[in-house]
Amino acid sequence: MTDVKIFLETDEQTIAIGQKLAKHIHPPLTLYLTGELGAGKTTLSRGIIQALGHQGAVKSPTYTLVEPYELANVEVYHFDLYRLADPEELEFMGIRDYFSDKSLCIVEWPDRGFGLLPEADLHLHLVYAGTGRELSIQAGTAAGRAVIENLSE
């Protein structure tokens, strides 16, 4: 498994790494974002989604569970499962339909959907580190490894 660690001092740097990741993302791809509340998961998602072409605001889908973005070359589904009471709720919303050959699925709090989500191509974990954050990126598949390898270019 490939593992990269990046120190992020500011929200702007978090958005910038999201933008850099977006340059190398090609569907289908599933990203898991983990970390404590306020660690920067939605900020990182914002960088990715806006770099892929979304012009508006990117908010956390905490209450809706999923926010869809239909962009020119990709369907992006941003999930926030923090308030999910039971993973079975995902079955009722047709979770499997979101994970298609044309989609990028960004899943915050994926542990709340354990057993019903596909394997992550990339696992991005944010932790507080002094006044900033440390981002750990792990590849779970060949597609994820390709994204990480291209990041260093």
C-alpha positions in Angstrom: 0.0 0.0 0.0 1.3 3.4 -1.0 1.4 6.0 1.8 2.2 9.7 1.5 2.1 12.3 4.3 1.7 16.0 3.7 1.7 18.8 6.3 -0.9 21.5 5.7 -0.6 24.8 7.6 -3.7 26.5 6.3 -7.1 25.9 4.7 -5.7 27.3 1.5 -3.1 24.6 1.4 -5.8 22.0 2.1 -7.8 23.3 -0.9 -4.6 23.4 -3.0 -3.8 19.7 -2.3 -7.4 18.9 -3.2 -7.0 20.8 -6.5 -3.8 18.9 -7.2 -5.5 15.5 -6.5 -8.3 16.5 -8.8 -5.9 16.8 -11.7 -5.2 13.0 -11.4 -8.6 11.7 -10.6 -10.5 9.7 -13.2 -13.7 7.8 -12.6 -14.6 5.4 -11.3 -12.9 6.3 -8.0 -13.9 6.2 -4.3 -12.2 8.4 -1.8 -12.6 7.9 2.0 -12.0 11.0 4.1 -11.4 10.4 7.8 -10.4 12.5 10.7 -11.8 14.3 13.7 -14.6 16.9 13.5 -13.1 20.1 12.0 -10.0 18.4 10.7 -10.6 19.7 7.2 -12.4 16.9 5.4 -15.0 19.2 3.8 -12.3 21.8 2.9 -10.3 19.1 1.1 -13.5 18.0 -0.7 -14.2 21.6 -1.7 -10.7 21.8 -3.3 -11.3 18.6 -5.3 -14.9 19.4 -6.4 -14.2 22.9 -7.4 -11.1 21.9 -9.4 -13.2 19.4 -11.3 -15.4 22.3 -12.5 -18.1 23.1 -9.9 -18.4 26.9 -9.7 -20.6 27.2 -6.6 -20.2 26.6 -2.9 -19.4 23.2 -1.6 -21.0 22.5 1.7 -20.9 19.5 4.0 -23.9 17.2 3.2 -24.2 16.4 6.9 -28.0 16.5 7.0 -28.7 15.3 3.4 -26.1 12.5 3.6 -25.2 13.1 -0.1 -24.7 16.1 -2.3 -24.5 15.4 -6.1 -22.5 17.4 -8.6 -23.0 16.7 -12.3 -19.9 18.1 -14.0 -18.7 18.0 -17.6 -16.6 14.8 -17.3 -17.6 13.2 -14.0 -20.5 12.7 -11.7 -19.4 13.6 -8.2 -21.2 12.4 -5.1 -20.1 13.9 -1.8 -21.3 11.9 1.2 -21.1 12.8 4.9 -22.2 9.9 7.0 -21.5 11.5 10.3 -25.2 11.6 11.3 -26.0 8.1 9.9 -27.8 6.2 12.7 -27.6 2.7 11.0 -25.7 1.6 7.9 -28.9 0.0 6.7 -30.2 3.5 6.0 -27.8 3.5 3.0 -29.7 0.6 1.4 -32.9 2.7 1.6 -31.3 5.5 -0.3 -29.9 3.2 -3.0 -26.3 3.6 -2.1 -25.0 1.1 -4.7 -26.5 3.3 -7.5 -24.1 6.1 -6.7 -20.9 4.0 -7.3 -20.8 3.7 -11.1 -18.2 3.7 -13.8 -18.8 7.5 -14.3 -18.7 8.6 -10.7 -16.2 9.9 -8.2 -17.6 9.2 -4.7 -16.1 11.2 -1.8 -17.1 9.7 1.5 -16.6 11.5 4.8 -17.0 9.2 7.9 -17.0 6.0 5.9 -16.8 3.8 9.0 -20.5 4.7 9.6 -21.4 2.9 6.4 -19.2 -0.2 7.2 -20.2 -3.2 5.1 -22.2 -1.3 2.5 -19.5 0.8 0.9 -17.1 -0.4 -1.8 -13.4 -0.5 -1.0 -11.6 2.9 -1.1 -9.3 3.6 -4.0 -7.8 6.4 -1.8 -8.0 6.9 1.9 -7.3 10.4 3.0 -6.9 10.9 6.8 -6.5 14.3 8.4 -5.2 14.8 11.9 -4.4 17.9 13.9 -0.6 18.6 13.9 0.4 21.7 15.9 -1.3 24.7 14.3 -2.0 22.8 11.1 -3.0 19.4 9.8 -1.2 16.3 8.6 -2.8 14.6 5.6 -2.0 10.9 5.1 -2.9 9.5 1.8 -3.1 5.7 1.3 -3.9 3.8 -1.9 -6.2 0.8 -1.6 -6.2 -0.1 -5.3 -4.1 0.2 -8.4 -6.2 3.3 -9.4 -5.4 4.9 -6.1 -1.7 4.1 -6.5 -1.7 5.8 -9.9 -3.2 9.0 -8.4 -0.5 9.1 -5.7 2.3 8.4 -8.2 1.1 11.2 -10.3 1.0 13.6 -7.4 4.8 13.8 -7.3 5.0 15.0 -10.8 
